[in-house]
């Protein structure tokens, strides 16, 4: 798919998609006319990138995490600074709290809808 279609499917502006590519977070094949051609899995990759960025993970760290994003069973364990490990651990805990809150809200909405009578 081309950059405009990827932008439409993900809601991410084309300039950000180009930035992700410049940062090594996203890759595209170039056609002979210079147009970018993204694989079908680019939609999932962009969604995952956005989630990590929204969680406060810097793009430089995300770039280092890419092998783990592609295959969580990576054998080679990366060596990272203690500060970075602590920061990522804090971010992970924040995500866990958000996930818990979202799950409770989803369950509350489901319970409400199951008890509610919908008017015709």
DSSP file (Angstrom, degrees, kcal/mol; ACC not computed):
  #  RESIDUE AA STRUCTURE BP1 BP2  ACC     N-H-->O    O-->H-N    N-H-->O    O-->H-N    TCO  KAPPA ALPHA  PHI   PSI    X-CA   Y-CA   Z-CA
    1    1 A X              0   0    0      0, 0.0    37,-3.8     0, 0.0     2,-0.1   0.000 360.0 360.0 360.0 153.9    0.0    0.0    0.0
    2    2 A X     >  -     0   0    0     35,-0.2     4,-2.3     1,-0.1     3,-0.3  -0.383 360.0 -99.6 -87.2 169.5    1.1    3.6   -0.6
    3    3 A X  H  > S+     0   0    0     33,-0.4     4,-2.4     1,-0.2     5,-0.2   0.839 120.0  54.7 -61.1 -37.5    1.8    6.1    2.2
    4    4 A X  H  > S+     0   0    0      2,-0.2     4,-2.2     1,-0.2    -1,-0.2   0.893 109.7  46.9 -64.3 -39.4   -1.6    7.9    1.7
    5    5 A X  H  > S+     0   0    0     -3,-0.3     4,-2.6     2,-0.2    -2,-0.2   0.910 112.0  50.0 -68.7 -41.8   -3.5    4.6    2.2
    6    6 A X  H  X S+     0   0    0     -4,-2.3     4,-1.8     1,-0.2     6,-0.4   0.902 110.8  51.0 -62.1 -39.7   -1.4    3.7    5.3
    7    7 A X  H  X>S+     0   0    0     -4,-2.4     4,-2.4    -5,-0.2     5,-0.6   0.922 111.4  47.4 -61.9 -45.2   -2.1    7.2    6.7
    8    8 A X  H  <5S+     0   0    0     -4,-2.2    -2,-0.2     1,-0.2    -1,-0.2   0.897 113.3  47.9 -63.9 -41.1   -5.9    6.7    6.1
    9    9 A X  H  <5S+     0   0    0     -4,-2.6    -1,-0.2     1,-0.2    -2,-0.2   0.795 123.7  31.1 -72.0 -28.5   -5.9    3.3    7.7
   10   10 A X  H  <5S-     0   0    0     -4,-1.8    -2,-0.2    -5,-0.2    -1,-0.2   0.642  96.6-127.5-104.6 -18.3   -3.9    4.3   10.8
   11   11 A X  T  <5 +     0   0    0     -4,-2.4     2,-0.5     1,-0.3    -3,-0.2   0.640  66.6 132.5  76.4  13.7   -5.0    7.9   11.2
   12   12 A X      < -     0   0    0     -5,-0.6    -1,-0.3    -6,-0.4    -2,-0.2  -0.870  62.4-113.7-101.1 126.5   -1.3    8.9   11.3
   13   13 A X    >>  -     0   0    0     -2,-0.5     4,-1.8     1,-0.1     3,-0.7  -0.187  22.0-118.5 -58.1 149.4   -0.3   11.8    9.1
   14   14 A X  H 3> S+     0   0    0      1,-0.2     4,-2.4     2,-0.2     5,-0.2   0.838 113.2  60.2 -59.6 -33.9    2.0   11.1    6.2
   15   15 A X  H 3> S+     0   0    0      1,-0.2     4,-1.8     2,-0.2    -1,-0.2   0.879 105.8  47.8 -64.2 -35.2    4.7   13.3    7.6
   16   16 A X  H <> S+     0   0    0     -3,-0.7     4,-2.8     2,-0.2    -1,-0.2   0.877 108.9  53.5 -70.8 -37.3    4.9   11.2   10.7
   17   17 A X  H  X S+     0   0    0     -4,-1.8     4,-1.9     2,-0.2    -2,-0.2   0.912 109.8  48.0 -62.4 -41.2    5.1    8.0    8.7
   18   18 A X  H  X S+     0   0    0     -4,-2.4     4,-2.5     2,-0.2    -1,-0.2   0.896 111.0  51.7 -64.3 -39.3    8.0    9.5    6.8
   19   19 A X  H  X S+     0   0    0     -4,-1.8     4,-2.2     2,-0.2    -2,-0.2   0.920 107.3  52.1 -62.7 -44.3    9.6   10.4   10.1
   20   20 A X  H  <>S+     0   0    0     -4,-2.8     5,-2.8     1,-0.2     6,-0.9   0.896 110.4  49.1 -58.9 -39.6    9.1    6.9   11.4
   21   21 A X  H ><5S+     0   0    0     -4,-1.9     3,-1.3     4,-0.2    -2,-0.2   0.922 109.5  50.8 -65.9 -43.9   10.9    5.6    8.3
   22   22 A X  H 3<5S+     0   0    0     -4,-2.5    -2,-0.2     1,-0.3    -1,-0.2   0.855 109.8  51.7 -60.3 -35.1   13.8    8.1    8.8
   23   23 A X  T 3<5S-     0   0    0     -4,-2.2    -1,-0.3    -5,-0.2    -2,-0.2   0.489 117.7-113.3 -81.8  -3.5   14.1    6.9   12.4
   24   24 A X  T < 5S+     0   0    0     -3,-1.3    -3,-0.2    -4,-0.3    -2,-0.1   0.693  87.4 114.5  80.3  18.9   14.3    3.3   11.3
   25   25 A X  S   <S+     0   0    0     -5,-2.8     2,-0.3     1,-0.2    -4,-0.2   0.672  78.7  26.7 -92.1 -20.2   11.0    2.4   12.9
   26   26 A X  S    S-     0   0    0     -6,-0.9     2,-0.4    -9,-0.1    -2,-0.3  -0.993  70.6-153.7-144.1 142.1    9.1    1.6    9.7
   27   27 A X        -     0   0    0     -2,-0.3    12,-0.4    -3,-0.1     2,-0.3  -0.921   8.9-175.6-124.6 151.2   10.3    0.4    6.3
   28   28 A X        -     0   0    0     -2,-0.4     2,-0.4    10,-0.1    10,-0.2  -0.991  25.2-124.3-140.1 146.8    9.0    0.7    2.9
   29   29 A X  E     -A   37   0A   0      8,-2.7     8,-2.7    -2,-0.3     2,-0.5  -0.717  29.7-130.6 -86.3 141.5   10.0   -0.6   -0.5
   30   30 A X  E     -A   36   0A   0     -2,-0.4     6,-0.2     6,-0.2     5,-0.1  -0.818  14.1-143.4 -97.2 131.6   10.6    2.1   -3.1
   31   31 A X    >   -     0   0    0      4,-2.8     3,-2.2    -2,-0.5     6,-0.0  -0.352  35.5 -97.1 -80.0 170.0    9.0    1.7   -6.5
   32   32 A X  T 3  S+     0   0    0      1,-0.3    -1,-0.1     2,-0.1    -2,-0.0   0.783 126.8  55.1 -61.7 -26.6   10.8    2.8   -9.6
   33   33 A X  T 3  S-     0   0    0      2,-0.1    -1,-0.3     1,-0.0     3,-0.1   0.431 122.1-107.3 -85.8   1.6    8.9    6.1   -9.6
   34   34 A X  S <  S+     0   0    0     -3,-2.2    -2,-0.1     1,-0.3     2,-0.1   0.331  72.3 141.8  92.3  -7.4   10.1    6.7   -6.0
   35   35 A X        -     0   0    0     -5,-0.1    -4,-2.8     1,-0.1    -1,-0.3  -0.388  54.0-116.2 -68.1 144.8    6.8    6.0   -4.3
   36   36 A X  E     -A   30   0A   0     -6,-0.2     2,-0.5    -3,-0.1   -33,-0.4  -0.613  24.8-162.5 -79.5 140.3    6.9    4.2   -1.0
   37   37 A X  E     -A   29   0A   0     -8,-2.7    -8,-2.7    -2,-0.3     2,-0.3  -0.970   8.0-161.2-126.6 115.0    5.2    0.8   -0.9
   38   38 A X        -     0   0    0    -37,-3.8   -10,-0.1    -2,-0.5     2,-0.0  -0.703  18.7-117.4 -98.1 145.8    4.3   -0.6    2.5
   39   39 A X    >   -     0   0    0    -12,-0.4     3,-1.8    -2,-0.3     4,-0.3  -0.316  32.7-105.5 -71.9 163.0    3.6   -4.2    3.4
   40   40 A X  T >  S+     0   0    0      1,-0.3     3,-1.1     2,-0.2     4,-0.4   0.808 118.5  62.1 -61.6 -30.6    0.2   -5.1    4.7
   41   41 A X  T 3> S+     0   0    0      1,-0.2     4,-2.1     2,-0.2    -1,-0.3   0.499  78.4  89.6 -76.7  -0.7    1.6   -5.6    8.2
   42   42 A X  H <> S+     0   0    0     -3,-1.8     4,-2.8     1,-0.2    -1,-0.2   0.817  79.4  60.8 -64.0 -30.1    2.6   -1.9    8.3
   43   43 A X  H <> S+     0   0    0     -3,-1.1     4,-2.1    -4,-0.3    -1,-0.2   0.943 108.1  42.7 -62.2 -47.1   -0.8   -1.0    9.7
   44   44 A X  H  > S+     0   0    0     -4,-0.4     4,-2.4     2,-0.2    -2,-0.2   0.900 113.7  52.4 -65.1 -40.2   -0.2   -3.2   12.8
   45   45 A X  H  X S+     0   0    0     -4,-2.1     4,-2.8     1,-0.2    -2,-0.2   0.928 110.1  47.7 -62.3 -45.5    3.4   -1.9   13.1
   46   46 A X  H  X S+     0   0    0     -4,-2.8     4,-2.8     2,-0.2    -1,-0.2   0.902 111.0  51.6 -63.5 -40.9    2.2    1.8   13.0
   47   47 A X  H  X S+     0   0    0     -4,-2.1     4,-2.1    -5,-0.2    -1,-0.2   0.914 112.1  46.5 -61.3 -42.0   -0.4    1.0   15.6
   48   48 A X  H  X S+     0   0    0     -4,-2.4     4,-2.2     2,-0.2    -2,-0.2   0.916 111.8  50.7 -67.1 -42.2    2.2   -0.6   17.9
   49   49 A X  H  X S+     0   0    0     -4,-2.8     4,-2.7     1,-0.2     5,-0.2   0.932 110.1  50.1 -59.3 -46.1    4.6    2.3   17.3
   50   50 A X  H  X S+     0   0    0     -4,-2.8     4,-3.0     1,-0.2    -1,-0.2   0.905 109.5  51.7 -60.6 -41.7    1.9    4.9   18.2
   51   51 A X  H  X S+     0   0    0     -4,-2.1     4,-1.2     2,-0.2    -1,-0.2   0.909 111.8  45.8 -62.2 -42.3    1.0    3.0   21.4
   52   52 A X  H  <>S+     0   0    0     -4,-2.2     5,-2.4     2,-0.2    -2,-0.2   0.906 114.2  48.1 -67.3 -41.3    4.7    2.9   22.5
   53   53 A X  H ><5S+     0   0    0     -4,-2.7     3,-1.8     1,-0.2    -2,-0.2   0.923 110.6  51.0 -65.1 -43.6    5.1    6.6   21.7
   54   54 A X  H 3<5S+     0   0    0     -4,-3.0    -1,-0.2     1,-0.3    -2,-0.2   0.774 104.2  59.6 -64.6 -25.1    1.9    7.5   23.5
   55   55 A X  T 3<5S-     0   0    0     -4,-1.2    -1,-0.3    -5,-0.2    -2,-0.2   0.469 125.2-105.3 -80.6  -1.4    3.3    5.5   26.5
   56   56 A X  T < 5 +     0   0    0     -3,-1.8     2,-0.5     1,-0.3    -3,-0.2   0.630  69.8 148.0  90.8  14.0    6.2    7.9   26.5
   57   57 A X      < -     0   0    0     -5,-2.4    -1,-0.3    34,-0.1    -2,-0.1  -0.733  48.8-122.4 -84.3 124.0    8.8    5.6   25.0
   58   58 A X    >>  -     0   0    0     -2,-0.5     4,-2.3     1,-0.1     3,-0.6  -0.301  16.5-120.1 -64.8 148.9   11.4    7.6   23.0
   59   59 A X  H 3> S+     0   0    0      1,-0.2     4,-2.5     2,-0.2     5,-0.2   0.824 112.7  59.9 -61.0 -31.5   11.8    6.6   19.3
   60   60 A X  H 3> S+     0   0    0      2,-0.2     4,-1.3     1,-0.2    -1,-0.2   0.890 108.8  43.9 -63.9 -37.6   15.5    5.8   19.9
   61   61 A X  H <> S+     0   0    0     -3,-0.6     4,-1.6     2,-0.2    -2,-0.2   0.901 111.3  53.6 -72.0 -41.4   14.5    3.2   22.4
   62   62 A X  H  X S+     0   0    0     -4,-2.3     4,-1.0     1,-0.2    -2,-0.2   0.903 104.3  56.2 -59.4 -40.7   11.7    1.9   20.2
   63   63 A X  H >< S+     0   0    0     -4,-2.5     3,-0.7     1,-0.2     4,-0.3   0.904 108.5  47.1 -58.1 -41.6   14.2    1.5   17.4
   64   64 A X  H 3< S+     0   0    0     -4,-1.3     3,-0.4     1,-0.2    -1,-0.2   0.790 110.9  53.2 -69.3 -26.8   16.3   -0.7   19.7
   65   65 A X  H >X S+     0   0    0     -4,-1.6     4,-1.8     1,-0.2     3,-1.1   0.601  79.7  98.3 -82.6 -11.5   13.2   -2.7   20.7
   66   66 A X  H <X S+     0   0    0     -4,-1.0     4,-2.2    -3,-0.7     5,-0.2   0.841  78.2  54.4 -52.1 -43.4   12.2   -3.4   17.1
   67   67 A X  H 3> S+     0   0    0     -3,-0.4     4,-2.1    -4,-0.3    -1,-0.3   0.904 111.4  46.7 -58.5 -36.5   13.6   -7.0   17.1
   68   68 A X  H <4 S+     0   0    0     -3,-1.1    -1,-0.2    -4,-0.2    -2,-0.2   0.815 108.9  54.8 -72.6 -30.0   11.6   -7.8   20.2
   69   69 A X  H  < S+     0   0    0     -4,-1.8     3,-0.3     1,-0.2    -2,-0.2   0.878 112.7  43.1 -68.6 -36.8    8.5   -6.2   18.6
   70   70 A X  H  < S+     0   0    0     -4,-2.2     2,-0.3     1,-0.3    -2,-0.2   0.876 135.7  10.7 -75.5 -38.6    8.9   -8.5   15.6
   71   71 A X    ><  -     0   0    0     -4,-2.1     3,-1.2    -5,-0.2    -1,-0.3  -0.813  60.3-166.7-145.9  98.7    9.7  -11.6   17.6
   72   72 A X  T 3  S+     0   0    0     -2,-0.3    -4,-0.1    -3,-0.3    -3,-0.1   0.659  86.5  68.5 -61.7 -14.3    9.2  -11.5   21.4
   73   73 A X  T 3   +     0   0    0     -5,-0.0    -1,-0.3     0, 0.0    -5,-0.1   0.021  69.5 157.6 -94.7  28.9   11.2  -14.8   21.7
   74   74 A X    <   -     0   0    0     -3,-1.2    -6,-0.0     1,-0.1    -2,-0.0  -0.280  32.6-154.1 -54.3 133.9   14.4  -13.1   20.7
   75   75 A X  S    S+     0   0    0      2,-0.1     2,-0.6     1,-0.1    -1,-0.1   0.899  73.4  77.1 -80.9 -43.1   17.3  -15.2   22.0
   76   76 A X  S    S-     0   0    0      1,-0.1     2,-0.5     0, 0.0    -2,-0.1  -0.580  76.3-145.1 -74.8 115.7   19.9  -12.5   22.2
   77   77 A X        -     0   0    0     -2,-0.6     2,-0.1     1,-0.0    -2,-0.1  -0.689  17.0-129.5 -82.0 124.8   19.3  -10.4   25.3
   78   78 A X        -     0   0    0     -2,-0.5     2,-0.6     1,-0.1    -1,-0.0  -0.379  12.1-128.3 -71.8 152.8   20.1   -6.7   24.8
   79   79 A X        +     0   0    0     -2,-0.1     2,-0.3     0, 0.0    -1,-0.1  -0.909  36.0 174.2-100.9 122.2   22.3   -4.9   27.2
   80   80 A X        -     0   0    0     -2,-0.6     2,-0.0     1,-0.0     0, 0.0  -0.902  35.5 -93.9-128.7 157.9   20.7   -1.6   28.4
   81   81 A X     >  -     0   0    0     -2,-0.3     4,-2.3     1,-0.1     5,-0.2  -0.332  33.0-119.9 -67.4 149.4   21.6    1.0   31.0
   82   82 A X  H  > S+     0   0    0      1,-0.2     4,-2.6     2,-0.2     5,-0.2   0.891 113.3  55.1 -57.5 -42.5   20.0    0.7   34.4
   83   83 A X  H  > S+     0   0    0      1,-0.2     4,-2.6     2,-0.2    -1,-0.2   0.921 108.8  47.5 -58.7 -44.6   18.3    4.0   34.1
   84   84 A X  H  > S+     0   0    0      2,-0.2     4,-3.0     1,-0.2     5,-0.2   0.919 111.0  51.2 -64.1 -43.1   16.6    3.0   30.9
   85   85 A X  H  X S+     0   0    0     -4,-2.3     4,-2.2     1,-0.2    -2,-0.2   0.909 111.8  47.6 -60.1 -42.2   15.5   -0.3   32.4
   86   86 A X  H  X S+     0   0    0     -4,-2.6     4,-2.3     2,-0.2    -1,-0.2   0.910 112.3  49.2 -66.0 -41.8   14.0    1.5   35.4
   87   87 A X  H  X S+     0   0    0     -4,-2.6     4,-2.5     2,-0.2    -2,-0.2   0.931 112.3  47.5 -62.8 -45.8   12.3    4.0   33.1
   88   88 A X  H  X S+     0   0    0     -4,-3.0     4,-2.6     1,-0.2    -1,-0.2   0.883 109.9  53.5 -64.4 -37.0   10.8    1.2   30.9
   89   89 A X  H  X S+     0   0    0     -4,-2.2     4,-2.2    -5,-0.2    -1,-0.2   0.912 109.3  48.5 -63.1 -41.9    9.7   -0.6   34.0
   90   90 A X  H  X S+     0   0    0     -4,-2.3     4,-2.2     2,-0.2    -2,-0.2   0.914 111.6  49.7 -63.0 -42.8    7.9    2.5   35.2
   91   91 A X  H  X S+     0   0    0     -4,-2.5     4,-2.5     1,-0.2    -2,-0.2   0.912 109.3  52.1 -62.2 -41.9    6.2    2.9   31.8
   92   92 A X  H  X S+     0   0    0     -4,-2.6     4,-2.4     1,-0.2    -1,-0.2   0.912 109.2  49.6 -61.6 -42.7    5.2   -0.8   31.9
   93   93 A X  H  X S+     0   0    0     -4,-2.2     4,-2.1     2,-0.2    -1,-0.2   0.890 109.9  51.5 -63.2 -39.3    3.6   -0.3   35.3
   94   94 A X  H  X S+     0   0    0     -4,-2.2     4,-2.3     1,-0.2    -2,-0.2   0.920 110.0  49.4 -62.3 -42.9    1.8    2.8   34.0
   95   95 A X  H  X S+     0   0    0     -4,-2.5     4,-3.0     1,-0.2    -2,-0.2   0.900 108.1  53.6 -62.7 -41.1    0.5    0.7   31.0
   96   96 A X  H  X S+     0   0    0     -4,-2.4     4,-2.4     1,-0.2    -1,-0.2   0.906 109.6  48.2 -60.4 -41.4   -0.7   -2.0   33.4
   97   97 A X  H  X S+     0   0    0     -4,-2.1     4,-2.4     2,-0.2    -1,-0.2   0.912 112.8  47.8 -65.5 -41.6   -2.7    0.5   35.4
   98   98 A X  H  X S+     0   0    0     -4,-2.3     4,-2.9     2,-0.2    -2,-0.2   0.914 111.6  50.0 -65.3 -42.0   -4.2    1.9   32.3
   99   99 A X  H  X S+     0   0    0     -4,-3.0     4,-2.5     2,-0.2    -2,-0.2   0.917 111.1  49.6 -61.6 -43.2   -5.1   -1.5   31.0
  100  100 A X  H  X S+     0   0    0     -4,-2.4     4,-2.3    -5,-0.2    -2,-0.2   0.918 112.6  47.0 -61.2 -44.8   -6.7   -2.4   34.3
  101  101 A X  H  X S+     0   0    0     -4,-2.4     4,-2.4     2,-0.2    -2,-0.2   0.920 112.8  48.9 -64.7 -44.0   -8.7    0.8   34.3
  102  102 A X  H  X S+     0   0    0     -4,-2.9     4,-2.7     1,-0.2    -2,-0.2   0.892 110.5  51.5 -63.4 -39.1   -9.8    0.3   30.6
  103  103 A X  H  X S+     0   0    0     -4,-2.5     4,-2.6     2,-0.2    -2,-0.2   0.921 110.1  48.4 -64.1 -43.5  -10.8   -3.3   31.4
  104  104 A X  H  X S+     0   0    0     -4,-2.3     4,-2.4     2,-0.2    -2,-0.2   0.916 112.8  48.6 -62.2 -42.2  -12.9   -2.1   34.4
  105  105 A X  H  X S+     0   0    0     -4,-2.4     4,-2.4     2,-0.2    -2,-0.2   0.907 111.1  49.8 -65.1 -41.2  -14.6    0.5   32.2
  106  106 A X  H  X S+     0   0    0     -4,-2.7     4,-2.7     1,-0.2    -2,-0.2   0.930 112.0  48.4 -60.9 -45.5  -15.2   -2.0   29.4
  107  107 A X  H  X S+     0   0    0     -4,-2.6     4,-2.6     1,-0.2    -2,-0.2   0.886 110.6  51.1 -63.9 -38.7  -16.8   -4.4   32.0
  108  108 A X  H  X S+     0   0    0     -4,-2.4     4,-2.4     2,-0.2    -1,-0.2   0.911 111.6  47.0 -64.8 -42.1  -18.9   -1.6   33.4
  109  109 A X  H  X S+     0   0    0     -4,-2.4     4,-2.8     2,-0.2     5,-0.2   0.921 112.3  50.4 -65.2 -43.1  -20.2   -0.6   30.0
  110  110 A X  H  X S+     0   0    0     -4,-2.7     4,-2.2     2,-0.2    -2,-0.2   0.921 111.8  47.5 -60.8 -44.0  -20.9   -4.3   29.2
  111  111 A X  H  X S+     0   0    0     -4,-2.6     4,-1.4     2,-0.2    -1,-0.2   0.911 112.4  49.8 -63.1 -42.6  -22.8   -4.7   32.4
  112  112 A X  H  X S+     0   0    0     -4,-2.4     4,-1.8     1,-0.2     3,-0.4   0.934 112.5  46.7 -61.9 -47.0  -24.8   -1.5   31.8
  113  113 A X  H  < S+     0   0    0     -4,-2.8    -1,-0.2     1,-0.2    -2,-0.2   0.851 108.7  55.1 -65.8 -34.1  -25.7   -2.6   28.3
  114  114 A X  H  < S+     0   0    0     -4,-2.2    -1,-0.2    -5,-0.2    -2,-0.2   0.798 115.5  38.8 -70.8 -26.2  -26.7   -6.0   29.4
  115  115 A X  H  < S+     0   0    0     -4,-1.4    -2,-0.2    -3,-0.4    -1,-0.2   0.686  99.3  94.8 -92.9 -21.1  -29.2   -4.6   31.9
  116  116 A X     <  -     0   0    0     -4,-1.8     2,-0.6    -5,-0.2    -3,-0.0  -0.361  67.9-137.2 -76.6 150.4  -30.4   -1.7   29.8
  117  117 A X        -     0   0    0     -2,-0.1     2,-0.5     0, 0.0    -2,-0.1  -0.930  19.0-140.0-103.4 125.7  -33.5   -1.9   27.7
  118  118 A X        -     0   0    0     -2,-0.6     2,-0.1    -5,-0.1    -5,-0.0  -0.744  17.0-128.0 -89.6 126.5  -33.0   -0.3   24.3
  119  119 A X              0   0    0     -2,-0.5    -1,-0.0     1,-0.1     0, 0.0  -0.414 360.0 360.0 -72.5 148.2  -36.0    1.8   23.1
  120  120 A X              0   0    0     -2,-0.1    -1,-0.1     0, 0.0    -2,-0.0   0.482 360.0 360.0 -68.7 360.0  -37.3    1.0   19.6
